[in-house]
Amino acid sequence: MGVDPESLIRPLLRNVHGYVPGEQPKIKGLIKLNTNENPYPPAPAVLKAIRHATDGRLRLYPNPTAEPLRARLAKFHRCAPENLIVGNGSDELLALAVRAFVEPAELSASKKSRSTVQFFEPSYSLYPVLADIHGAAKNPVPLSKDFTLPDTEESPKLWDSRAALTFVTSPNAPSGRGYFTSVLEGLCLKQEGIVVLDEAYVDFADENALELALRYPHVLVARTFSKAYSLCFLRVGYFVGHPTLIAALHKIRDSYNVNGLGQIAAETTLDELSYYRRNFKRILATRARLTKALTDLGFVVLTSQTNFLLAKPPKLPASAWLEALREKKILVRWFPYAAVKDYLRITVGTDNDADALIRAARKILAQ
Ligand SMILES: *Cc1c(COP(=O)(O)O)cnc(C)c1O
């Protein structure tokens, strides 16, 4: 009997395009500047803590609420553990937010906002995927041409101040632009629904907006140990916000959503902040040097508040640069979307990575 397995899948999912992560190729000698990973390893004490925890105790379940880590984070951010939920990366929490705060089916036209996920475009390309998976409506609001925030008062037709959930990547990806906390506060004050400020790159920025999550009951701030704290592999992120919203998210997460080694690594990371702050400084110095060198070669480089650059390359199309750099064993990211298709997104690596990139760019320009 031939059952068509396709017919067993929810119709909603048939047309959903899943998120496309950057490549993780295993090519020897490849300089990997495509997924914004930190070029520096975790602090030695973090590696040691992970090694020490790797024994027969792996048979046990980890702490179900990441309680020791939440206690440490509460001290760090001067809030209560009830203001915190830890996730299997912040990606998990972004998905939980859609499930907890957005009505899946479009209700009557007058209530459409209740099922709307709103975000700026371009920003993190996971948000529309999460909305699609949930069967929610999407309201992508274009950023200005120079990737600054549009005036939401001037475009009230585009902006939905009642959207159930609004995601703001701050500083933004892939533009690298930072937003002033005062501007974000103005935006939050206009929103009747929930605002998630996704601060995945905030450790490389001049300002952060964590205070807004502790001041306003409808604002959540997302943070991650992935990018700034060199722990992508272990998947640890967290939300800060009002205890009522946080409790709703706890209700729907998996019982043991954060793996034990990740919890231990993140706790130890908080003991080693001076190590990481030194690395932030090095990355910012390399960022400045790389910005100048690429600009001198004819790239148009946006001012970055993150650990990556968005740069429009000269002479050849960006997609041709992607291939030419790959031939020289340097992997960067190119997005085939209208707003950014003329740009490359380049992770700021070590000084050596930057030198290799500059040398390769010179050769490509000379060809
Ligand atoms: C990398 C990234 C994340 C995901 O972080 P994880 O904690 O690794 O899941 C979330 N938001 C943005 C904007 C990112 O770039």
The ligand as an SDF file (V2000), in Angstrom:
LIG
                    3D

 15 15  0  0  0  0  0  0  0  0999 V2000
   24.0340   34.1510   15.8440 C   0  0  0  0  0  0  0  0  0  0  0  0
   22.7680   34.8690   16.0990 C   0  0  0  0  0  0  0  0  0  0  0  0
   21.8210   34.3430   16.9610 C   0  0  0  0  0  0  0  0  0  0  0  0
   21.8850   32.9310   17.4640 C   0  0  0  0  0  0  0  0  0  0  0  0
   22.6790   32.7420   18.5080 O   0  0  0  0  0  0  0  0  0  0  0  0
   22.7480   31.3090   19.2030 P   0  0  0  0  0  0  0  0  0  0  0  0
   22.7750   31.6650   20.6470 O   0  0  0  0  0  0  0  0  0  0  0  0
   23.9980   30.6800   18.7150 O   0  0  0  0  0  0  0  0  0  0  0  0
   21.5250   30.5360   18.8480 O   0  0  0  0  0  0  0  0  0  0  0  0
   20.6890   35.1020   17.2490 C   0  0  0  0  0  0  0  0  0  0  0  0
   20.5090   36.3060   16.6840 N   0  0  0  0  0  0  0  0  0  0  0  0
   21.3930   36.8270   15.8290 C   0  0  0  0  0  0  0  0  0  0  0  0
   21.1240   38.1550   15.2320 C   0  0  0  0  0  0  0  0  0  0  0  0
   22.5470   36.1190   15.5010 C   0  0  0  0  0  0  0  0  0  0  0  0
   23.3950   36.6110   14.6160 O   0  0  0  0  0  0  0  0  0  0  0  0
  1  2  1  0
  2  3  1  0
  2 14  2  0
  3  4  1  0
  3 10  2  0
  4  5  1  0
  5  6  1  0
  6  7  2  0
  6  8  1  0
  6  9  1  0
 10 11  1  0
 11 12  2  0
 12 13  1  0
 12 14  1  0
 14 15  1  0
M  END
$$$$
